[in-house]
Amino acid sequence: MRCLIVDDNPRFLRAARSLLEHQGITVVGVASNSAEALQRAEELQPDVTLVDIDLGGESGFELATRLHQDGPHRSRVILISMRSREDYGDLIAASRARGFVSKTALSAGAIQQLLTDAG
């Protein structure tokens, strides 16, 4: 599975990349904002894109919609956050994302489970 990670925290990007690669997911790239994410998604065509809900002033929900709609690089999106699912309940349900994983529960298994359940 080829994955793109979008988060504005460089430490989290490094840690998540290391964790997921150790668990067998190929992290093809990272991005720290929406413009970078859209460009990387088009270039790299990942199987799944992990998108932080709070991108330092940008909306991860809006990015999820754009990744789902824009061009031939449509990507399956999973939203991530340090906050809990309950904090965003209705917004997650209304989004185009396949689901949500807390950053503390992030794993290859959690990603694969969401993709299997959603499709």
Secondary structure, 3 states (H helix, E strand, C coil): CEEEEECCCHHHHHHHHHHHHHCCCEEEEEECCHHHHHHHHHHHCCCEEEEECEECCEEHHHHHHHHHHCCCCCCEEEEEECCCHHHHHHHHHHCCCCEEEEHHHCCHHHHHHHHHHHC
